[in-house]
Amino acid sequence: MELATREDFPAALGNAMTKNIIRGYDAQSFWFEHLATFTHGTSDYSLELERYFSLSWDDLLNDDLGAFTRQVKSWGVNMKREVNAFVAKMLNGYPCVEKNKLSVENLCSGLVAIMNDNNKPEFLVVPPQLWLEAVELTRAFYLINDKEFLIIPIRNDFLTEPQAWYVFAKLPAFEVFFDSATYQPTIETMDCADATELLKYRAWIKFNCRIKDKPLFYKSNGGS
């Protein structure tokens, strides 16, 4: 069995940090996971998240409280948040149909708009600011043109338009691309002349997404 040397340590530390950044990354799920197909390989990556950092041997020896370990984990949390926000922006980019606040009357207008195209309205998607109203408004069936509809409310914490709400006949389908086959961030060791220098690393993830199936929708930006 070959013994590890001091020169092996930077790569071993990089592997350990990769596991830690993944713990933070995996602590939060993709909000679009059940709406997407995932793949990896060649793509034009619209979102490239990377962070360069270095450590000295003293940094490692003096980190008795594990501050750096927590910091690396927080980078993973932030990377997952960035990916989720990137996909949510695709909904933010949907054109606005109306500018009405979320109410029974205005929700009915959205349902009728979907029905006029011979579709069945099924989902009400809202940001966190409208979640309580959405839950209250979807407790009962809606009777429109002698047809009953039970609307499913969906909260999306990554929508950035605080008063915008959407009615969908079906939810959009996404095609998601990652540079890594694991769909997770990694930390790699940078070139270093010898083990007495600073240990240099790069944390990164590359990602892209497109809407594969853009369904019929009704969007209101809120208002009076």
Secondary structure, 3 states (H helix, E strand, C coil): CCCCCHHHHHHHHHHHHHHHHHHHHHCCCCCCHHHEEEEECCCCCCEEEEEEEEECHHHHHHCCCCHHHHHHHHHHHHHHHHHHHHHHHHHHCCCCCECCCCCHHHHHHHHHHHHCCCCCCCEEEECHHHHHHHHHHCCCCEEECCEEECCEEEECCCCCCCCCEEEECCCCEEEEEECCCCCCCEEEECCCCCCCCCEEEEEEEEEEEEEEECCCEEEECCCC
